[in-house]
């Protein structure tokens, strides 16, 4: 245990992030722990596919990064904690040992296991664990498909146990993203399993770090304010013993750490103010965010309460096969050309019923008198799915190509004909935490049972947000005015994003759109203006879907969750933006009446 602040750096926000980031963070300044987040819901499916081709079931790019920095980390006493283990943490640990031998260094490597439930699903269901889908309520027993992956989200205590056993490198499987920070902080400060506020503070820091450069100006709504965005630095957190932290980056790197960039990341891929993790429930409506220097933002005041008695489980199953073809339409009569193409395609296939599912989208629209040929084009995107790969393979794509000389004028495709590809479907569920046996394999090969959070322990009542209003299909939900009085204040029709920032993302089949204001008067307006009904007007795709609205006044923010917008998840959806990354920017682009005083104030800055 030490009283010195812990410096935790991030070098990866996803599998495929910047290779040089590990070296940049190790060489750029003093750090105590180097973390990397490589796993997303889709990544587990990708790793499954690679493992079936006799390739590693872990994030191989992490091993390449370690080849560059492992020696320096050992020399400087930097611990490395990453969830790159994926489906094979033991295999990655073995390969790290081999890498150390080849480099002439001797890393003490530990790994975490116990998340993989593929071999236990039948036993769990026999015990009465129905693994019901979190959104539909459908029990897993009703699923007539092969489950490819099934991983429980583990917390930070197995990581702390590995560090306590003397590990230099801790290889993790499917732990929560924030656990990569919670585990080292718990070990460093010697926190107890019921230090709820401290643990919650570490979760907040970890949530900000987990997506790498999204905390330093990447994907930031007001990107024009970010210097050096062509190559932003990765973030790090200086965590104090009380769980508070300062988010910053190495000096001299590009990007920006501001109240805005940190707020944006706090809103990323969340639901309500209560943010459950395996180690603690973090109350996001208690976080204080304040600038304390150039590229330095303090997070403090975070309250925590016991975690839920269940752990989340992410399952992926084989949904079938899919294929997509893009038909380019140019110039005049775009909608008529699209209709003709669709009619010709279905006739060639023997009717729309020739495939189990079809999604046809016209992207773009008619633009007359375009100066450039490319500006005059739109795309008809046709995606088909079926359990039989032959039906949606060349039998489909060849029929599209055959229309080339026999359909609308200017016909050509943006995709070559090809075979069908398998796709997975995401199935989120809950499992009693005592049904999951997380284990830490120490560097000496012994197995340790980490401590678990005492989930039943009580905590004094917290002042948290009221239950979120929900608008179901066809329901107006909370009205746009939110009870605010009508005024005669002059307004101007401008894009919502003139004032308001946004960040959006995916949570399985659901999408979240977090919107925040940058000062108190604009927050008061946003809160009064944007209820569920108005949100539906700005996002017509949500018209027939349940929408939840959450208030986070401490962040001057609203978070909207659109249930089912992404269908069966990122791997299965036919949306052009399968992870809802651009959804927030779409909402920001919508024209709304904004008080003129706010528009004038922005113009003067």
Long-range contacts (C-beta under 8 A, 24 or more apart in sequence): 1-188, 1-189, 1-190, 2-188, 2-189, 3-241, 5-238, 5-239, 5-240, 5-241, 6-32, 6-33, 6-184, 6-185, 6-188, 6-189, 6-238, 6-239, 7-31, 7-32, 7-33, 7-236, 7-237, 7-238, 7-239, 8-32, 8-33, 8-35, 8-181, 8-184, 8-185, 8-205, 8-206, 8-209, 8-236, 8-237, 8-239, 9-33, 9-34, 9-35, 9-209, 9-234, 9-235, 9-236, 10-35, 10-36, 10-37, 10-209, 10-210, 10-212, 10-215, 10-234, 10-235, 10-236, 11-35, 11-36, 11-65, 11-212, 11-234, 12-36, 12-37, 12-38, 12-61, 12-62, 12-65, 12-82, 12-212, 13-37, 13-210, 13-211, 13-212, 13-213, 13-214, 14-38, 14-40, 14-43, 14-211, 14-212, 15-39, 15-40, 15-43, 15-46, 15-59, 15-61, 16-61, 17-212, 18-212, 18-213, 18-234, 19-61, 19-64, 19-65, 21-65, 21-212, 21-234, 22-65, 22-66, 22-68, 22-69, 23-65, 23-68, 23-69, 24-233, 24-234, 24-250, 24-253, 25-234, 25-236, 25-250, 26-69, 26-72, 26-73, 26-76, 26-78, 27-72, 28-233, 28-250, 28-251, 28-252, 28-253, 29-250, 29-251, 31-78, 31-236, 32-77, 32-78, 32-79, 32-184, 32-188, 33-78, 33-79, 33-80, 33-81, 33-184, 34-69, 34-73, 34-78, 34-79, 34-80, 34-81, 35-80, 35-81, 35-82, 35-180, 35-181, 35-184, 35-209, 36-62, 36-65, 36-81, 36-82, 36-83, 36-84, 36-180, 37-82, 37-83, 37-177, 37-180, 37-210, 37-211, 37-212, 38-62, 38-82, 38-83, 38-84, 38-86, 39-83, 39-84, 39-86, 39-174, 41-314, 41-316, 41-426, 41-506, 41-508, 41-569, 41-570, 42-569, 42-570, 42-571, 43-86, 44-86, 44-87, 44-149, 44-151, 44-174, 44-314, 44-316, 45-148, 45-149, 45-316, 45-424, 45-571, 47-86, 47-87, 47-88, 48-87, 48-148, 48-149, 48-316, 48-424, 49-422, 51-87, 51-88, 56-88, 56-91, 56-92, 56-95, 57-86, 57-87, 57-88, 57-91, 58-84, 58-85, 58-86, 58-87, 58-88, 58-89, 58-91, 58-92, 58-171, 59-84, 59-85, 59-86, 59-92, 62-92, 63-92, 63-95, 63-96, 63-99, 66-96, 66-99, 66-169, 67-99, 67-103, 70-96, 70-99, 70-100, 70-103, 70-105, 70-107, 70-169, 71-103, 71-105, 73-168, 73-169, 74-105, 74-106, 74-107, 74-168, 79-163, 79-167, 79-168, 79-169, 79-170, 79-184, 80-168, 80-169, 80-170, 81-159, 81-163, 81-169, 81-170, 81-172, 81-180, 81-183, 81-184, 82-170, 82-171, 82-172, 82-180, 83-172, 83-173, 83-174, 83-175, 83-177, 83-180, 84-171, 84-172, 85-111, 85-112, 85-171, 85-172, 85-173, 86-173, 86-174, 87-116, 87-149, 87-151, 87-173, 89-113, 89-171, 89-172, 89-173, 90-441, 92-171, 93-169, 93-171, 93-441, 96-169, 96-171, 107-168, 107-169, 108-166, 108-167, 108-168, 108-169, 108-443, 109-167, 109-168, 109-169, 109-170, 109-171, 109-443, 110-162, 110-165, 110-167, 110-169, 110-170, 110-171, 110-440, 110-441, 110-442, 110-443, 111-162, 111-170, 111-171, 111-172, 111-440, 111-441, 112-154, 112-158, 112-159, 112-162, 112-170, 112-171, 112-172, 112-173, 112-175, 112-438, 112-439, 112-440, 112-441, 113-173, 113-438, 113-439, 113-440, 113-441, 114-152, 114-154, 114-158, 114-436, 114-437, 114-438, 114-439, 115-151, 115-152, 115-153, 115-154, 115-173, 115-174, 115-175, 115-436, 115-438, 116-150, 116-151, 116-173, 116-174, 117-150, 117-151, 117-152, 117-313, 117-431, 117-436, 118-147, 118-149, 118-150, 121-147, 121-150, 124-431, 124-435, 127-435, 129-431, 129-432, 129-435, 131-313, 131-315, 131-427, 131-429, 131-430, 131-431, 132-429, 132-430, 133-427, 133-428, 133-429, 134-312, 134-428, 134-429, 134-430, 134-508, 135-428, 135-508, 135-509, 135-510, 135-563, 135-564, 140-315, 140-427, 140-429, 143-317, 143-427, 145-317, 145-318, 145-319, 145-425, 146-317, 146-318, 147-315, 147-316, 147-317, 147-427, 148-316, 148-317, 148-318, 148-424, 149-314, 149-315, 149-316, 150-313, 150-314, 150-315, 150-316, 151-313, 151-314, 151-315, 152-311, 152-312, 152-313, 152-431, 152-436, 153-278, 153-311, 153-312, 153-313, 153-314, 154-179, 154-278, 154-311, 154-436, 154-438, 155-179, 155-182, 155-183, 155-277, 155-278, 155-279, 155-307, 155-438, 155-453, 156-180, 156-181, 156-182, 156-183, 156-184, 156-185, 156-186, 156-199, 156-202, 156-278, 156-279, 157-183, 157-186, 157-193, 157-279, 157-438, 157-450, 157-451, 157-452, 157-453, 158-183, 158-438, 158-439, 158-440, 158-450, 159-183, 159-184, 159-187, 159-440, 160-184, 160-186, 160-187, 160-450, 160-451, 161-440, 161-442, 161-448, 161-449, 161-450, 161-451, 162-440, 162-442, 162-448, 163-187, 165-440, 165-442, 165-443, 165-444, 165-446, 165-448, 166-442, 166-443, 167-442, 167-443, 168-443, 174-314, 176-277, 176-278, 177-206, 177-207, 177-210, 177-211, 178-202, 178-203, 178-204, 178-205, 178-206, 178-207, 178-210, 178-277, 179-206, 179-277, 179-278, 179-279, 180-206, 180-209, 180-210, 181-205, 181-206, 181-209, 181-210, 181-237, 181-239, 182-206, 182-277, 182-279, 182-280, 185-239, 185-243, 186-279, 188-239, 189-241, 193-279, 193-451, 193-452, 193-453, 193-454, 194-306, 194-453, 194-454, 194-457, 195-243, 196-280, 196-303, 196-304, 196-305, 196-306, 196-459, 197-242, 197-243, 197-302, 197-303, 197-304, 198-241, 198-242, 198-243, 198-304, 199-243, 199-279, 199-280, 199-282, 199-304, 200-243, 200-280, 200-281, 200-282, 200-283, 200-302, 200-303, 200-304, 201-239, 201-242, 201-243, 201-244, 201-245, 201-299, 201-300, 201-302, 201-304, 202-239, 202-243, 202-245, 203-275, 203-277, 203-279, 203-280, 203-282, 203-302, 203-304, 204-245, 204-266, 204-282, 204-284, 204-287, 204-299, 204-302, 205-237, 205-239, 205-245, 205-247, 205-299, 206-237, 207-265, 207-266, 207-268, 207-275, 208-235, 208-237, 208-247, 208-262, 208-265, 208-266, 208-299, 209-235, 209-236, 209-237, 209-247, 211-265, 211-268, 213-255, 214-261, 214-264, 214-265, 214-268, 214-503, 215-247, 215-257, 215-261, 215-262, 215-265, 216-249, 216-253, 216-254, 216-255, 216-256, 216-257, 216-261, 217-254, 217-255, 217-256, 217-257, 217-261, 218-255, 219-264, 219-503, 219-581, 220-256, 220-260, 220-261, 220-264, 220-501, 221-260, 221-264, 221-497, 221-500, 221-501, 221-502, 221-503, 221-584, 221-585, 221-588, 222-260, 222-501, 225-256, 225-260, 226-255, 226-256, 226-261, 227-254, 227-255, 227-256, 228-253, 228-254, 228-255, 229-254, 229-255, 230-254, 232-256, 243-302, 244-298, 244-299, 244-300, 244-301, 244-302, 245-298, 245-299, 245-300, 246-292, 246-296, 246-297, 246-298, 246-299, 247-296, 247-297, 247-298, 247-299, 248-295, 248-296, 248-297, 249-295, 256-295, 257-295, 257-296, 257-297, 258-291, 258-295, 258-297, 259-289, 259-290, 259-291, 259-297, 260-501, 260-516, 260-518, 261-297, 262-289, 262-297, 262-299, 263-289, 263-501, 263-516, 263-555, 263-556, 263-557, 264-501, 264-503, 264-514, 264-516, 265-503, 266-514, 266-555, 267-503, 267-512, 267-514, 267-515, 267-516, 267-552, 267-555, 267-557, 267-559, 268-503, 268-505, 268-512, 268-514, 269-505, 269-506, 269-507, 269-512, 270-512, 270-514, 270-559, 271-507, 271-512, 271-548, 271-550, 271-559, 271-561, 272-465, 272-468, 272-548, 272-550, 272-559, 273-464, 273-465, 273-550, 273-551, 273-552, 274-464, 276-307, 276-308, 277-307, 278-307, 278-311, 278-433, 278-453, 279-307, 279-453, 280-304, 280-305, 280-306, 280-307, 280-453, 281-305, 281-306, 281-307, 281-308, 283-462, 283-464, 284-552, 284-555, 285-464, 285-465, 285-551, 285-552, 285-553, 285-554, 285-555, 286-462, 286-464, 286-554, 287-554, 287-555, 288-554, 289-554, 289-555, 303-462, 304-459, 305-459, 305-462, 306-453, 306-454, 306-455, 306-456, 306-457, 306-458, 306-459, 307-433, 307-453, 307-455, 308-455, 309-432, 309-433, 309-455, 309-456, 310-430, 310-431, 310-432, 310-433, 311-430, 311-431, 311-432, 311-433, 311-436, 312-428, 312-429, 312-430, 312-431, 313-428, 313-429, 313-430, 313-431, 314-426, 314-427, 314-428, 315-426, 315-427, 315-428, 315-429, 316-424, 316-425, 316-426, 316-427, 316-571, 317-424, 317-425, 317-427, 318-422, 318-423, 318-424, 318-425, 319-385, 319-423, 319-424, 319-425, 319-568, 319-571, 319-572, 320-356, 320-385, 320-386, 320-387, 320-422, 320-423, 321-385, 321-386, 321-387, 321-388, 321-389, 321-392, 321-393, 321-420, 321-421, 321-422, 321-423, 322-383, 322-384, 322-385, 322-392, 322-420, 322-421, 322-422, 322-423, 322-574, 323-383, 323-384, 323-392, 323-393, 323-396, 323-397, 323-418, 323-419, 323-420, 323-421, 324-381, 324-382, 324-383, 324-384, 324-415, 324-574, 325-381, 325-382, 325-396, 325-397, 325-400, 325-413, 325-415, 325-417, 326-379, 326-380, 326-381, 326-382, 326-413, 326-414, 326-415, 327-379, 327-380, 327-381, 327-382, 327-400, 327-403, 327-411, 327-412, 327-413, 327-414, 328-377, 328-378, 328-379, 328-380, 328-410, 328-411, 328-412, 328-413, 328-414, 329-362, 329-377, 329-378, 329-379, 329-380, 329-408, 329-410, 330-373, 330-376, 330-377, 330-378, 330-410, 331-376, 331-410, 332-366, 332-368, 333-366, 334-362, 334-364, 334-365, 334-366, 334-378, 335-362, 335-365, 335-366, 336-408, 337-408, 337-409, 337-410, 338-362, 338-378, 338-380, 340-407, 340-408, 341-380, 341-403, 341-407, 341-408, 341-411, 342-380, 342-382, 344-403, 344-406, 344-407, 345-382, 345-399, 345-400, 345-403, 348-399, 348-402, 348-403, 349-395, 349-396, 349-399, 354-391, 355-384, 355-385, 355-386, 355-391, 355-392, 355-396, 356-385, 356-386, 356-387, 356-391, 357-384, 357-385, 357-386, 358-382, 358-383, 358-384, 358-385, 359-383, 359-384, 359-574, 361-574, 361-576, 363-576, 379-414, 381-576, 383-574, 385-423, 385-574, 386-420, 389-419, 389-420, 389-422, 390-420, 391-420, 392-420, 393-418, 393-419, 393-420, 394-418, 394-419, 396-420, 423-571, 423-572, 424-569, 424-571, 424-572, 425-568, 425-569, 425-571, 425-572, 426-508, 426-509, 426-568, 426-569, 426-570, 426-571, 426-572, 428-508, 465-550, 465-551, 465-552, 466-551, 468-548, 468-549, 468-550, 468-551, 469-531, 469-532, 469-548, 469-549, 470-532, 470-546, 470-547, 470-548, 470-549, 471-532, 471-533, 471-536, 471-546, 471-547, 471-549, 472-546, 473-543, 473-544, 473-545, 473-546, 474-544, 476-532, 476-533, 477-531, 477-532, 477-533, 477-536, 477-547, 477-549, 478-531, 478-532, 478-533, 478-549, 479-531, 479-532, 479-533, 480-529, 480-530, 480-531, 480-533, 480-534, 480-537, 481-528, 481-529, 481-531, 482-527, 482-528, 482-529, 482-531, 483-528, 484-528, 484-529, 489-595, 489-596, 489-597, 490-595, 490-596, 491-593, 491-594, 491-595, 491-596, 492-593, 492-594, 492-595, 492-596, 492-599, 493-591, 493-592, 493-593, 493-594, 494-591, 494-592, 494-594, 494-599, 495-588, 495-589, 495-590, 495-591, 495-592, 496-538, 496-587, 496-588, 496-589, 496-590, 496-591, 496-592, 496-594, 497-585, 497-588, 497-589, 498-594, 498-599, 498-602, 499-526, 499-594, 499-598, 499-599, 499-602, 500-526, 500-588, 501-588, 502-584, 502-585, 502-587, 502-588, 503-584, 504-580, 504-581, 504-582, 504-583, 504-584, 504-585, 504-587, 505-579, 505-580, 505-581, 506-566, 506-569, 506-570, 506-578, 506-579, 506-580, 507-561, 508-566, 508-569, 509-563, 509-564, 509-565, 509-566, 509-567, 509-568, 509-569, 509-573, 510-561, 510-562, 510-563, 510-564, 510-565, 510-566, 511-561, 511-562, 511-565, 511-566, 511-580, 511-583, 512-559, 512-560, 512-561, 512-562, 512-580, 513-539, 513-559, 513-560, 513-562, 513-580, 513-583, 513-584, 513-587, 514-557, 514-558, 514-559, 514-560, 514-584, 515-557, 515-558, 515-559, 515-560, 515-584, 515-587, 516-555, 516-556, 516-557, 516-558, 517-556, 517-557, 518-556, 519-556, 520-556, 521-598, 522-556, 522-598, 523-553, 523-556, 523-557, 525-594, 525-595, 525-598, 526-556, 526-558, 527-551, 527-553, 527-558, 529-592, 530-558, 532-560, 535-560, 535-587, 538-587, 538-590, 538-592, 539-583, 539-586, 539-587, 541-565
